[in-house]
């Protein structure tokens, strides 16, 4: 095999859920990554049994996840594990020299913030070494990192819309974020709220002003511009499978801002950001890694409207983009660009 044909062996740990399935779908056809290990907490099942949609596409054993065994066959691992579980596994893999893209929240936050909203951290040593995986803002750091903390779906769509305006926001006043997501964002396990009879033809808010993504958004905004912001975040669950829309409202320091001009200039070299002259919709970026953004100003009032595919740009395709960067590959290699429409 020629050197330019050699593939990078990767592992997917936590293959049972929606993000695990999306990772499998992306990596099956990836030109430079080769899936060498598929694991979950139990093993003892075939891929095509776990995800029947992959029958005749990708078939093989799902193994009980073992860090030592993964290190024997993979150079990089995607961890699609629950919060609080991922850190212990990542710690072992990093010790074996395996690069990690972690899709949980375990490395996204500063230690104090994490322990306040989640639990005591088991891998404090690696927190300073992790890089927040929002490529438009941290690409250079991601390139040199062995541990990337893939952002949550809500923070991804929110921050991509708000960060370009941080210098113009009047921080004396609160920022309000109205977020809406498809049911896949709640995970594969059925709950009272995601049960068909609860969500069908229904919309409701959950954890208003107390959702764990609120401190993530706040921390990243404050780190970006070393200012304090009052963030008020309210997520809603919609009776749709996938998609996410964020409506953010804030006051500016002064009038006369041209928000679309700012966005177009800010993201002029970013292929995964699309700026619209009208409000965006959830269907257009579905199935892609795009984040679609619109913004409007009336006086000192700024409205930002952004949309992504919650389990692709908000999780799995962003994880693959981060892995591409970490391995010195073209960022969008293997990343889908054609939406699931109609």
N, C-alpha and C positions, 0 to 999 in steps of 0.2 A: 504493500500500500504506500502511495506517495505521501510525503509529509503534509501536503495541503489537504489530504483526504482523511488524515487521522482525526478521530472524533474525541471529544472530551467526555469521559464517563461521569454520569450524574446519578443521584439517588433521589427518590421522592418518598418522603416519610410523612405518613398521614394521608394516604391515598384514598381513604374511604369517603371523604366529604366532597362538596362541590368544588372547592378550590383545588383539591387533589385531582379530581377528574379533569378540570380545566388545564392543570399542569401536564397531565398525561397527554391530553389532546394536542397541546402546543409542542411538546417535546417529541412526540411520535414522528413529526415531519421536520423537526429542527435540523438544519444542514450540518451543524457542528457539535451538537450534544447527542449523546447516546444513553438511553435509559439502561442502567445496569443493575439497579436495585429498586424494588417497589415494596414499601413496608407499611404496616399499621400496627396497632397495639396487640393484635392477636395472631395474625397470619393464618395459615391453614385454609386459604381460599384462593381461587383463581381470579385473575383480573377481570375476565369476561363474566364471572359470577358477581363480582363486586359492582361492576359497571356493565350491564348487558349491552349497552350501546357500542361497546368496544369489541364485541364478538367479531371475529374474522379481520379485525384491524390490529389489535394488540392483545395477545393471549400469553399467559404465563402465570407463575406463582406470585402471590402476595405473601411476603415473609413477615414473621414477627420481628419488629425493628431491633437491630443490634448494632450499636455504634462501631464496635470492633470489626464486625463483618462488613459493614458499609465502607469503612476505611480501606479495606482490602481491594475494593472494586471501583470506588468512586473518588473523584477529585473535588466534587462539589455536591452539596445536598440541599434540597429544598425542604424546609420543615413546615408542613401544613398541619401543625399540631395546635391543640387548644392553649390558650393563655395559661400560665403557671406550669404547664407540662413541658413546653418547648425548651426552656432554659437549661434544664438538666441534661437534655439530649444534646443541645448545641455545645454545652461545655465539654462533653466527651468528644464530640466530633472535632472541635477546634484543637483539642489536645492531641488528636491523631493527625493533625495537619490537613483536615478536610475543610474547604471553604463552605460557608453557610449563608443561605438566604432564608431568613426566618420570617414567616408570614404571620406570626403571632405578635402580641404587644410586648413580649418579654424584654425586648431590647430597644424599644422605640422611645422610651422616656428616661429622664434623669432618675437616679435611684430614689430620691426622696418622693418624687411625684409618683413613681411606679408603686412604691410600697404603701403610699397613702390610698391609692385607688384599686390595687390588686392584692398583693400579698408580699411577704418577705422574699427578697430575691436570693436565689441559690447561687448565682454566678456574678457576684459584684465585680469580680476582677475583669470580666470582659465587657461590662457596660461602657467604660470609656473607649474601648476599641471598636465599638459598633458605629456604623454610619447609617443615618436615616435615608432610606432608599427612595427619595424623590429626585429622579435624575436631573430635572431641569434646574435644580438648586445645588445638588451635592455630587454632581457627576465626577469631578476630579477626585474627591475623597472615596467615592464608591470604587473607582478604578484601582485604588491601592489598598482596598480593605479585604479582609478575610471573613468579615461578619457584617452583613447588611440587614438592617431591620426594615422590612417591607412595610410601608405605611398602611394604615387602615383605609377602608373605602371612603368613609365620610371625611377624614382629614385630607385625603388625596384631592377629592373634588373641591373641598372648601379652600384649602391652602393654595391650590393652583389659581383659584379665582381671586383670593384676597391679598396674597403676598405682594403682588406688584403695586398695591395701593397703600402699603403700610406707612410710607412716609407722608401720606396725605390725610390719613385718618386722624380725627380729633380724638385722642385717647381719653379725654375727659368724659366721653359718653360711651355707653355700652354698644357692643356689636351684637346684633341678633342674627342667628343662623337657623333657618327653617329647612330641615333636611327630609328627603323622602327616598325610600329604597324599596326595591322588590324583595319578595319573601326569601329568595336565595341568600340574601345577606344575613339572615337569621340562622343560617346553618341547616344541615340536613336533618337533624333530630327534630321530630315534631313536638310542638308545645301547645298549650292552650291557645296562645295567640296566633300560631301559624297553622293550626288545624283548619281544614277547608271551611268548616261551618263558621269559624270565627273571622277569617280574613276575606272570604268571598263576598264581593259587593260591599266591602267595608274599608275604612281607613281610620287609623288611630295613632296617637302619639304614644311613645313609651320612654320611660326614664327622662322626662323633660327636666332640663337644667341640672341633671345628675348623671348623664351618660358619660361613660369612660372616655369617649373620644373628645369630650369638651376640654379636659386638661391637656390632651395631646395637641389639639389645635392651638390652645392658648400658649403652651410651652414653645411650640415651633414659631409662632408669630413673634413672641417676645425674644427668642434667641436670634431671629433673623434681623431685627432692628433694635435690639436692646432697649425696648420700651415696654411698659406695662399696658395690657389690654384687658378690658372687662368683656369676657366672652359668654354669651348666653345661647346654648345649643339645644334645639328641640328636634329629635328625629321622629319620623312617621313611617309606618309600614303600609305599603300599598298592595292591592290585590293583583300584583303582576309578578312574573318569575324573576326577571332581572332588569337592572337599570337603576340609576340614581340621579336625583336632581337636588341641587343646593340653591337656595335663595338667601342671600346675605344682605343685611341692611345696616348702614352705618352713617355717621355724620362726618363731613370733611372739615378741614381747618378753614378753607376758603372756597368761594365760588369760582366758576370758570374752568373747572377740570374737564378735559376731553378724554373720557375713560377708554373708548375704543382705540384712540390714537396711542394711549399709554400701553394698552395690552398688545397691540400690533407691533409696537417698537420693542417691548419687553420680550416677546416671544417670537421675534422675527426669524430666529434660527432654530426654532424648536419644532421638529416635524410631527410631534404627537399632540400639539396644541392647535386647535382651530378656533379662530375668533369670528364671531357672527355679528351681523348688523341688526339682528332681531333676536328675541328670546329663543333659547335652545329647547330641544326636546330630548327625551330619554331614548327614543328608538334609534336616532341617527348614529350615536356612538356604540350601540349595542353590538357585541361581537368584535370589538376593536380595542386598541390601546389609546384611542384618542380621548382627550378631554376637550369638550366644546364649551366655550365661554362667551357670554354677552354681558355688557354692563351699561348702565344709564345713570346720568346725573340730572337732578332737578334742584337748582340752588346748591345747598350744601348736602343734600341727601344723595347717597350713592347706593345703587342697587346692583348686585352682582349675581348673575345666573349662570350656573355651570352644571354640566351633565357628563356622566361616565357610565361604562358598564361596570357595575359594582364588583363582579367576580373576575373581571379581566383587568382593566386599568386599576380597579380598586383592590386587586389581589394578584391573580396568577400571571397575567401578561406583563404587569409591572415587575413581578419577581423574575421573569425570564429576561426582561430588559436589563435588570440589575445584574443578573448572572452573566449576560453578554458583556457588560462593561467590566465586571470583575475579571473575566477571562480574556480581555483584550480583543473582543469581537465587536463587530458593528452593532450598535445598540439595538436596532430594530430587526436584527436577524431572527427569522422565524416568527415575527410578530404579525398578527392579522390586521389588515387595514380595510377590509370590506365588511360593511355592517350587515347585521341580520335583519334585512328589510325585504319585503313588507312584513 
